[in-house]
């Protein structure tokens, strides 16, 4: 069975105008041939910014580019028929469809309500003022453009726990809504950064409200009846009580499919926090390996000063590989984004080899690394910046190598500060490979492949080295790699 390989088919600055859905359909066949097995699509529903919304400012979960709301019918990525066609093309090519779920907050309310609130210390959200006062808040969502189709549920202030904007008095900050849920406190089983990180932005969803809880379960079932659903990426998990996703995922697997692939974005490099979260959700799904991403970022910045023997230190994939999705970059870490910690282009071939060709974890490929991206935005200095993210030239070959050669048991060679590697030994039916990489100058590694490889001839599948390497009669050979590069040595056909 082909090893699972996930592609994030978007980035933060993907162009407006509904192009994405048609591009997915156009590229589905080539992605399948390359070795992509799962495509993670951006949020499919209408955001507060309408046709300009990347999708993380959730407005209406039931508007898949179908209704004239927030100034457009289409989402940034297209209208509903285009989404349906994109999903169909993926399924026609045996690619699973993974949907982005943004439940933490809603934005772009249709009406204001009179509410009672208490001010919160933004640096320590456990410090909530005793005094409550009346104000207006954007907490009522009626979805007038949809007029009750698909769901008649109306969201009001009882559906939310906090807001960041009030009127009369006009203030910005963090305000705890006073209602019957949580006795005025935030949810538990969330990240403890800032004391309690329940609140993130917008109108913060109150999952303790039974009606909200049931509506979100209904939406998951509804979505699976509208378009293909093979899994979910769960946004902002550290801000949502673990008990909710524990129950929601179990419900989705019971009612939609027991085979649903679920990965949560719990953006924390601390293994203790991630292990605790996995325990709270009964280890039902996977998490992104934030720590490994940061190791890649540091290695790319430090160059030959980075000790490659430590590349997996503190990583989730080394501690809980069966619950790990590995990545090099994503839409939050790319240049000019909130969590910017992008990996330098020279190191990306090495990083991708380390997630695509090893046994552990499910690798996630980022759209700009496969196809390239250019965009502009305002940087932290207030000035407009132009960004060019070049495609990683060898990435299609690395994805293909995963499909063809990442087979069998693994032997690590993480024994040199500048040159590391590993062997995939293959199986009786499927070939393996030898992966060698360097973060400074040209290097060689002496490798014992075993007597069954005696006399075999290997070549670099990536084409970074031109020579052929013949294994001696004891099954041993020396494999080279170029400076600051990676080679994937595979056995030539007889």
N, C-alpha and C positions, 0 to 999 in steps of 0.2 A: 504493500500500500504506500502511495506517495506521501512523504513526510509533509506535515502541515506547514504552510508558509503563508503568512498574512501580509496583505498590502494595504496600507492606509492610502486610499485613493483621493487625497485632497491635502491641502495645506492652508494655513490661515489666509494667505493672500491669493488663493485661487481666483481667477477672474470672474467678475459678475457676468450675468447675462444668460444663465441657464445652459451653459456649455457642458457642464460636468456629466450630466446624465447621458448625453449623446456620446461623449468621449468614452465613458465606461462601456457602452455597447460596442463601439468601434474597436476597442482594445481587448475585449473579453477573450477572443480566440487566441490572440498572441500571448496574453497573460497565462492562459491555461497551458499553452505549448511550452512556455518558459519554465513553468513549475509553480505558479501562484495557485493556491488552493482555496483561499479565502480573501474576500475583499471587504474592508471596513469602509463603509460609506459615511459621509458627514450627516449631521442631524437632518432628517428628511422633512421636518415640519416647519411651520412659519415662525420666524423669530420676530422680535419687536421691531427690528430694522427692515422688515419686509424682504424685498428682493436684494438687499445689500447685506443681510444678516449671515454671518458665518454659521450660525445655528445654535450658539450657546447662550443666547438671550431668549430663552423659550417663551413664546407667546401662546400658541395653540398647537397642542400635540396632535389634534385631529385634522389639521389643515396640511395636507401633503402636497401643497401647490395646487389647490383645487378651488379656493375661494378668494374673492377680492377683499383682502384684509391687509392692513398696514401698507396700503398704496399699491399693491401688486397681487396678481393671482399666483404667479410663479414664486418659488423660493429663489435664493441665489443660484440654485443648482438646476432649476427647471420646473416645469409643471408636472402634475401627477402622472399623466400618460407617459411622459419621458422617464420618470422614475420607475414606473411599472415595466417599461420596455428594457431599461438598463438591468433591472433585476432578472428579467426573463432571459436576457442574453447571457448573464453570468451563469444562471442555472443551466442554460442550454450547453454551456461549456464546462459543466460539472464544477463550477466555482461556487462556494458557499457565500451567502450574503450576511454580513455582520452590520448591525445598525447601531448608531450612536444614540444613547439615551441620556438626556439632560433633565433630571427630575428635581434637582436641588432648589431651583428658584424659578420664578416667572417674572417677566418684564413686559412693559407696554400695556398696562391695565387700561380698560375701557372707561372706567369711572373711578372717582374718588369716594371714599367713605369716611364718616366720622368715627374715629377710633380712640381708644385710650392706650397710651404708650408710657414706657419708662425708659429713660436714657441709660445707655450702656457705655462703659469704658471700652473703647475700641482695642486697647492694648491688653486688657484683661476682661473678657466678656463675662466672667463670673461676677464682676462688680456691676450690679444693676441697681440703679437708684430706687429707693423705697417709694418716692413720690411718683404718682402717675398723673398724667394730665391729658386733656383732650386735644386732638389735632385731626387734620385731614390727611389721608394716605391713599396712594394708588394701589388699591387692593381688590377691586371688583373687575372680574373678567367675564364678560357676557358673550363675546365673540359674535357681534351682530352680523358680520358677513357670512357666517356659517348658519345662523338661524336654527340652531338645535340639531342639524344633521349630524349623524354619527354618535353624538352625545349631547344630552340636554343639561349636563352638569354646569352649574354656575359657581365660579370661585369667588369667595368673598373673604373678609378679614379673619373669619374663623378658620380658614384654610392655610393661614400663614402664621409664622412665629415672630418675624421681625421685618423691618424695612430700613432703608437708608436715606429716605427723603420724606419730610412731612411739610405741611402747610398750616398756617394759622396756629401756632407760630411757624414761620418758614425757617427750617433748619435742615442741615445734612449731618449725618453721623450714623450711629447704629441705635435703633429704637426697638425695644422688646414690646410686641403687641400684648396687651392684657386680655386674655381670654381664659377659657376653662381648661386649657391644655398645659400640662407641666407646671401648674401652680406658679406661672410667671417665670419659670426657669427654662433654659435651653434643653434640648434633647441630650440624653447620655449616649454612650457608645459612639462618640465622634472623636476626632483628633483633639488632643489637649493643647495644641498650639494656641497661644493667646488665651490660655485658661480653658476655653471651650470654643472649638472652631465650627460649631453648628452654622453660624451665620457666615455667608460668603458675599452675597450681593442681591440686589433687587428685592422682590418680595419672597422671603425665605419660606419654603413649603413646610407646613406642619404635618408631619407624617403620623402623629398621634391622633389626628382627626380621622376617625374610622371611615367617613365618607370619602376623604381624600385617598386613603389607603386602598379602598375598593375601586375608586375611579382609576387609579394607576394600574391596578391589576387588570381591570377591564380594558384599558388602553393597550396593554401588552397582548391580550388575546385578540383584540380588534385588529391591531396591526398585522398579526400573523394571518388574518383572514383576508387582508387587502393585498399584501405583497409577500414574496418569499422572505422568511425569517429563519436564519440558521444560527443566529447568536446575537449577542449584544456586547457593546463596549459601554461600561457604566461610568459616566462622568462624575467627577468631584466626590468620590466615595468617602473621602476623609471628612466631609462636611455633612454626610447623611448617616443617620443612626444605622449601625451594622445590623440591628435586628430587622430593619425594613428590607434591606437587600437580601438578607438570609431568607426571609419569608417570600419575598417577591420572586427571587430566582427559583426557589422550590416550586412556587405556584406556576411559573412559566414552564418549567420542565414537566410538571404534572399535566398541564393543559395544552401546551403547544408541542413540545418534543423533549424527551429525556436526553436527546443528544445535543441540545443547545450548547454552543461554545460561548462562555461568558468570561470576559476580562474586565477588571475594575481598575480605574485610574485612582490609586491611592498614592498621591505624589509625596513620598517620604522615603529618603534613602536609609532610614534606620531599620535594621532587621528586627529589632525588638517590636517596633510599632507594627510592622508588616505581619510578623508571626502572630501577634496578638489579634490583629484584625482577621487573619485567616481562621484563627480559632473561633472568633465571634461569629463568623459566617459559616461555621461547620465545614470549612475547607471545600466549599461547593464550587468555587471558581478560581480564576487565575488573577495575578496582579502583574503590572508592568515592573520591570527591574530598573527602578530609578537609580539605585546605587551603581549598577553596571554602566548605565548611560553616563553618569558623572565620571566614572573611571575612564571611559572613552574620551570624554571632553578633556580631562586632565592630561591624559596621555598624549592627545593631539596637540595640546598647548605646550607641554614640557619637552616634547621631542625626545632626543637621546638621553635626557636627564630622568626620564620616567623608567622605573624598573618594571619591565614587562612580566616578570615573575609574579607580580602582585596584581595583575589586571583583574582577576576575579575576587580579590579580597573584599569581603563585606557584601558581596552580591547576593541577590535573592536566588539566582540560578544555581549558585553553589550550595545554598542552604535548603532550598525547596524547589528543585527543578520541575517537578510535576505540576507546580502551581505558578510557573513563571512564563511571562511573555517578554522576550528580550527586544530591545530596540536600540537604534543608533541616534536618531533624532525624531521629533514629531512637531506638530503644529504649535505647541507651547514653547518648545526649546529653540525653534528656528530664529534667525536673527531678527531683532526688533520686537520680539514677543516677551511676555511677562516673565517666563521662566528661561529666558535665553541662556543657553549653555551649549551652543552648537558645536559639533565635532568638526575640526578642521578638515578640508577636503583631502589632504594627503593621507590622513589616517583612516578615512572611511573604508577603503578596500580591506584594511586589516580588521576593522571593527565588524564589517559585514561577514568576513570569513569566520570570525569568532562566534557569531550568532547563527549563521546559516549552515555551517558544516559540522558542528558538534552535536553530540547526542542530546544534550540537555536544553530544555526550554523550547518554546514556540517562537520563532523569529518574526518580527514585524518590520517590513520594508516601508520606507517613507517616500511618497510620491516624488518630491523634487530630486531625491537621490537616483530615482529611476529615469525620470524624464526631464529634469532640470526645472528651474523657476527663476524668474526675474520680477522684481517688484520694488516699490518705494514706499516709505513711511517716515513718520517723524521719530527720531531717536530720542534717547534720554536727555540729550543736550538741547532739545527743542528744534533742531535743524532737520531738514528733510534729507534722508539718506537713500541711496540707490543700492539695492542688494542683488547680487547674481549668485544663485546656487547652481553650480554646474552639475550635470548628471555624473554619476560615478561610472566611468566607462566600462569597467569590468563587472558591474553589478548584474546585468542579465546573465553573464556566464557563471557568476557565483550562485545565482538562483537555480540555473540549470544544473550546476554541479551538485547542489543540494538534492535535486530530484534524482540524479544519476549515480552519484558517488558517495553520498553521506550515509553509508550503510555499515552495519556491523558494529562490533565492539570498538572501544576508543582507548588509545594509549596516549597520555599527555607527555609532552616534552617542554614543561614550563620551568626550565632549568638554567636559563641564561637571562641576564638583565636586559639584553638587547635583542636576542633572537630566541623566539619560542616556536613551538609547533605542536602538532598532534597527528596521530594516525587513526584513520577509520579503516578497520581491517577488512571490511566487506563481509559477504556471506557466501555460501556455496553457490548462490544464484546471482548475487549482485556485487559489482565491483566496489572497492573502497578508494581511498586517496591518502596522500601525505601532504599536509599543509605546513608550510614554513613561512615565517614572517620576521621582518627586522624593523626596528625603529631608528637605526642609524645607518651603518655602512653595509656593504655586501657581507653576507654571512653564509656559512654552510652548516648543515647538521648531519652527523653520522647516525644512520637509522637502521635498526634491526627489524626487518619485516617478517622474518621467519622463513624456514626452508621452503615452504610452499610457493614463495615468490622468487626462488632461485632462477636466475637467467632472464627474468622479466625485464622489459624495457618500459621506462616511464617518460612521459613528456608533460610539460606545464600546460594544463588545460586553459589557463588564462592567457597564455602566449607571452608572458613577461620574460621568460627565458626560452632560448631557441634550441638548446642542446637536448639530447636524449641521455637518460641515465640508465645504465644497465646494472641490475642487481647481481652481486656475485653468487657463487655456489653455496655460500652459507646464509644467503638471504639478506645480505647487508649492502648498503649503498650510502653515498654522500649526496645530499640534496641541497642545492643552493637557493638563495633568494636575493633579489636586488636590494640596494639601499632604500630604506623607508618604504618597503613594498611587501607583497605577499605572492607566493606561488602555490598552486594546487597541482601536485604531481599525481597523474593517473596512469594506469597501465595501458599501453598501446595494445590494440587488437593484434593477434598473431598474423 
